[in-house]
Amino acid sequence: MKLKKMQKLILILFFNLLLRQCQQIISTKDEAGNHIKFVFASCFAFDRQQKHGPVSLFHNITKHNPDVFAWIGDAAYVYNFTQAQQLFDSTKNDPGYQKLLQNVQTKIIGIWDDHDYGVNDGDRLHKYKEEMRDIFLNFLKEPKDSIRRTQQDGIYTSYYLGQSKQVKLVMLDVRYSRDPYGKEAAEMLGEAQWIWLDKEFQDENANIILLTSGIQVLPDDRLVTEYWYCQSRQRLFDLFKKYKDKKRVVILSGDVHFAEILSEPDSIQIGYTLFEITSSGISHSLGYSKYPNFFINTFLPNTYNEKKHRLFDLNYAVADIQIDLTNKNNTKINFTIYDKHENPKLSTIIQPWENKNEQLTKTFLNRSNHYIIRFALHAFRNYFFDYSYIGALLIVLIIIIIKTVKYLINYIFKTSCQKLKTN
């Protein structure tokens, strides 16, 4: 048994070595590859798009004329495998997406999340995952002989952004080998993908890695969204720390139906400030739900950012990457998140090699405090400080309820006593 496992790992290492010899390079309009315009987004459902009219955000994305557009998951919402092809065709045939496809200067790439994997909150037990692999990769026009169609642990991949090879996009598959939810759940990627990822960090060319995950990596205290299992997150952080003198990481994610910029409050354990940029909601957003923002923010503790770092609207993210070959400290990435009206709503400039301790929140709480404590304290702050009028209404409502209950108890007691006296 041990021999078979060793043979399997040796085979994985062999394929990883082959991959390193044929790394994919995405050419840019800047021939030197020092200026890259990269757009990413997630969460598109054709039927939900129709509620906002015939013009999708892809029209706006095309106007930026990006070198790359990357799906960070949920390119279609598949709830029934028999409808999968039809739903991906609906996305492909969206007029705005057709316009993006026709732009020969934009390379379209992607990774899946749960809905384009075929199961809400899907994991390794999905029985149609091989069939969905082919449908999804066909949607991306992945070559028929691509290793992504057969490799162990999923459809993970990587690309150099630009001919200078200084920035690498590493796309993780957080579905194919993910453990089902439960007390023993620990694995997000699978051992083959972990080995591959370590090899990606050993790359001698790139000094910046844009790491994509269909679901958010940093947050662990949001009670209604998916999260990385703590063992896998820590293993990922250990990898960042191991290569911190050679590689700097910025995380890109989707899934949550809003956009935000986050930072890790415990970045000291990694060695540099770790940022995460989330863009989710091409066709639908929490901003169009029946719940008001003050209620939504209750479930978003300020461990990793503040309310001003979030956008509850249809959105997409543009990364303007400017590489300085002579001094990597000067290489910078300008992230801007746009709403459906093409207005820039959130932005930050990240210089991955500039050793600054930049936190997006001043909270005294961090990952070491239990997430329930963080959630409870944030909810108190949310209702009694940030939205104090809501807190005042709650207090009034509680007082009214207490007085009403007290009155009813007294009334029932008096009525009962009178009946006893009568008898």
C-alpha positions, -999 to +999 in steps of 0.1 A: +000+000+000+028+024+010+047+015-023+016+023-044+012+056-026+049+064-032+046+055-069+016+078-072+035+107-056+065+101-079+042+102-109+027+135-097+061+150-093+070+139-128+040+156-143+047+187-122+082+188-137+068+185-171+044+214-163+073+236-153+090+230-186+059+242-205+046+271-184+018+291-200+026+327-208-002+352-216+011+379-239+002+415-233-003+446-255+029+459-238+055+439-257+079+439-228+052+425-205+058+452-178+023+467-180-006+443-176-043+450-175-061+421-158-098+418-150-115+393-128-150+386-117-174+358-106-210+348-103-231+350-135-266+335-140-282+343-173-318+343-159-308+367-130-291+389-155-323+395-174-337+413-143-312+441-149-319+443-186-302+430-217-268+448-212-246+427-189-214+439-172-194+421-199-200+452-221-183+473-195-155+448-190-148+448-228-144+486-228-113+482-206-097+461-234-079+439-208-051+416-216-067+389-195-102+382-181-104+355-154-134+337-141-130+332-103-159+308-102-197+304-109-197+311-146-231+293-146-255+282-119-260+245-123-284+228-100-293+199-122-265+181-142-289+174-171-292+212-176-255+220-173-246+223-210-276+245-216-267+268-187-231+272-199-244+279-234-266+307-219-236+324-204-216+319-236-244+334-257-249+365-236-244+394-260-219+411-237-199+379-232-199+374-269-184+408-273-157+399-249-150+366-267-146+385-300-119+407-286-088+390-298-066+411-275-083+395-244-074+361-232-102+344-212-093+319-186-109+306-154-114+283-125-147+269-111-164+272-078-195+253-065-222+263-090-202+257-122-188+225-105-224+214-104-234+213-067-241+241-042-212+241-017-199+211-036-170+188-025-151+157-036-182+135-034-199+150-064-207+121-087-207+141-119-174+159-113-156+143-143-185+152-166-186+187-153-148+190-157-152+185-195-182+208-198-165+236-179-131+233-197-150+231-231-167+264-221-132+279-216-120+264-249-093+245-231-073+224-256-084+188-258-050+176-248-047+199-218-035+183-186-063+200-168-087+174-182-069+145-166-047+156-137-054+144-102-072+167-077-089+189-102-085+217-128-059+239-110-035+257-133-011+287-136-001+314-161+026+340-164+010+374-169+032+391-194+064+382-212+086+395-183+073+365-162+075+386-130+038+380-121+022+346-120-015+338-117-020+306-098-056+293-099-066+268-072-093+242-074-111+243-040-139+218-050-126+186-066-108+172-035-125+193-008-137+174+023-174+175+030-185+197+058-182+181+093-161+180+124-133+161+107-132+183+076-097+195+069-087+192+033-093+218+006-070+209-022-058+173-021-022+162-018-014+163-055-025+199-057-005+208-026+026+193-041+020+212-074+014+244-055+047+241-037+064+237-070+047+268-083+063+287-054+097+274-063+094+291-097+127+310-103+111+337-125+080+352-108+083+372-076+046+380-073+018+354-072-018+363-077-035+333-060-072+327-069-097+307-048-133+304-057-142+310-020-127+335+003-095+325+021-091+350+050-125+353+067-133+327+093-160+345+114-188+350+088-216+326+098-234+324+065-206+321+039-183+293+030-148+293+044-114+275+041-110+248+067-085+261+093-060+232+088-058+239+051-057+277+056-028+273+080-010+250+056-014+277+029-001+304+053+029+282+061+036+280+024+035+318+021+058+322+051+082+295+037+087+315+005+083+351+018+118+361+007+112+350-029+074+353-034+048+378-023+011+368-026-021+387-032-053+365-029-082+369-054-116+354-047-154+354-055-185+336-043-201+360-018-222+382-042-205+415-032-171+430-036-145+439-009-109+445+000-096+426+030-063+422+049-050+396+073-047+410+109-022+383+118+001+390+089+031+390+112+030+352+111+035+354+073+061+382+072+042+407+051+008+422+048-015+397+031-044+412+011-074+396-005-095+412-032-130+398-037-151+405-068-185+386-069-217+395-086-217+400-124-254+393-126-266+394-090-256+410-057-267+412-021-274+449-028-305+437-047-317+413-020-346+420+004-323+425+033-310+461+042-273+468+044-273+472+082-287+436+085-262+422+060-233+439+078-243+422+110-229+390+095-196+406+084-174+413+115-147+439+111-119+415+117-106+418+081-120+451+069-146+478+076-179+486+059-162+512+037-142+484+021-173+466+008-196+471-022-231+457-024-237+460-061-230+443-094-192+445-098-160+435-115-124+441-106-096+456-127-059+451-117-035+475-134-001+459-129+031+479-134+063+460-131+097+476-123+124+452-135+152+471-119+136+473-084+108+449-074+099+471-045+085+496-070+063+470-087+027+479-079-008+467-086-037+491-087-069+473-079-102+490-087-136+476-083-163+490-106-201+490-102-227+484-129-225+521-140-188+519-146-181+539-115-149+531-095-162+523-060-133+506-042-096+508-048-062+501-033-027+502-045-006+472-034+032+471-036+038+435-026+075+440-019+071+472+000+074+461+036+046+481+052+022+469+079-011+481+064-042+469+081-077+478+069-092+477+104-082+490+138-100+463+157-082+448+187-096+414+178-079+389+154-079+353+144-067+341+179-100+353+194-129+328+190-150+337+160-182+337+181-167+364+203-157+385+173-192+381+158-210+390+190-189+421+197-193+432+161-231+428+161-232+449+193-211+476+176-231+474+144-265+480+161-255+504+189-228+525+173-226+522+135-264+520+131-274+535+165-309+544+154-315+507+147-301+499+182-325+525+197-354+510+179-344+476+191-343+488+227-377+504+224-390+472+208-376+451+236-391+474+262-425+472+245-423+434+244-413+431+280-441+455+291-466+437+270-456+403+283-457+416+319-492+431+313-505+398+299-491+378+328-507+402+353-540+402+334-541+364+333-531+362+370-559+387+380-585+370+358-576+336+373-578+350+409-612+365+402-626+332+389-613+314+420-630+339+443-663+337+423-662+299+427 
